[in-house]
Amino acid sequence: MLRLIACLVFAYACFAEAPKAVETPTATVRGKLVQRENQPPALETADHKRIALAGDGATEHVLHDKRLAGMEFEIVGHFAGAEQFQVDPSYTHAVHVLKDGKRFMVTYWCDTCSIRQYEPGPCWCCQRETRLDLRPLDAEP
């Protein structure tokens, strides 16, 4: 009888629904990219609020790219604090530049190898520096 009770308890534990994790609501922030020495990159909003940005490695590389400093951005993620924003992972392409009322995906292009990358740095193939290549969202990535 004790074995039967133990089996029932074990079966219940296996099939019981696990508590669901609390989901953080997705948000979009817009502003100019601010890059300062020894500080995380930030967006300065239209009302002059600074929101510090954090993300995965590839996203951090993009946000530290000096060629993007001062550009208008739209970034998707969630707030990790009042003035701290966690950018969605780089594979979701959550970072966009806003120009002339249009959104552009941030990409990097190697003119030698015709290889597109999604973070700055040397080409995977020839190791030459890639150039910033903002792509309209309606174009092929």
Secondary structure, DSSP 8 states (H G I E B T S, - for coil): -HHHHHHHHHHHHHHS----------EEEEEEEE--TTS--EEE-TTS-EEEEE--HHHHHHHT-GGGTT-EEEEEEEEEETTEEEE--GGG--EEEEETTEEEEEEEEETTTTEEESSSSB-TTT--B-EEEEEETTS--
